[in-house]
């Protein structure tokens, strides 16, 4: 993995349409007060597609439509709106999702079965479909591709995007990702939309395998507030325009592609966690020397998901007792008498007992924008990570007033 990572270059300017043959646009069509709220991604040719979706039993109309749409493994466009989730809106919601799909297909002159639909925003309000239809007619293939990242945002305060390049079989392969997500974030997947484009050539079966495996260590390791949304969607499109031979079997080339994918998904995951609603700090929990990587990830998620840990980090309080309590509350078997914990490299617990530390130094350390919580379980050799944010007064304010 380390060797493959060294072969990947992150571009200074992220752009979802950077891979060969992709285009995007974003416009303001009136679903939100001022900011952009509708966008699309389009490939010149049908692309291999993979998708993962929310595990919430209540699923928005676009989720149900997309699961059917991507069954054949091909996709050419994605139409996305923010400002309205089109969730829990009954039969009319499904009709509106189909209308979005058909209208986008007509505008792009492609088969509607090659168009995915995604929505994000407030739940339980009927989508103003006339605004959406009119807005789709305002979108351009050769549009403002960077505007797409803003068109999918809700309570996000910053764009989450990344573009990387690497060589596969002597050909330059580009991969770009963009995501939105700020609150109602919890595995399995956060309240998020994530879209990844690449000009790599890979079979739909292997693309789905790569994505399904990857989300376990990236998007599924984010937690902000313990709530799982109705609209969570991640879609990857690979249109094969880079020119290398198609990846059809597990190989070193496939491993390279997976490393590229993981680089993008991890960057987007950390970006989402950093922008938690009202957040002032990114919490990055690393668990090492666990019996299995799954155990390590579960412990990390339990810690980063603890409201008590989150509030302690917001208050710059080195209350490691909350951390060890969260570890013990996980479903992983641990020995508390041998666990080490440190906060931003400062040990606070060693061999299951308190460690003397300088209060002034650790308070200063906890003022940083990123808090690294490192946990050594001392019962194996596996490791895992999870990301989240602190819990602040502003989080309560944002969500108390969300629908008003």
Buried (B, 14 or more C-beta within 10 A) or exposed (E): EEEBEEEBEEEEEBBBBBBBBBBBBBBBBBBBEEBBBBBBBBBEEBBBBBBBBBEBEEBBBBBBBBBEBBEEBBBBBBBBBBBBBBBBBEEEBBBBBBBBBBBBBEBBEBEBBBBBBBBBBEBEBEBBBEBBBBBBEEBBBEBBBBBBBBBBBBBBEEBBBBBBBBBBEEBBBBBBBBBBBBBBBBBBBBBBBBBBBBBBBBBBEBBBBBBEEBBBBBBBBBBBBEBBBBBBBBBBBBBBBBBBEBBEEEEEBBBBBBBBBBBBBBBBBBBBBBBBBBBBBBBBBBBBBBBBBBBBBBBBBBBBBBEBBBBBBBEBBBBBBBBBBBBEEBEBEBEEEBBBBBBBEBBBBBEBEEBEBEEEEBEEBBEEEEBBBBBBBBBBEBBBBBBBBBBBEEBEEBBEEBEE
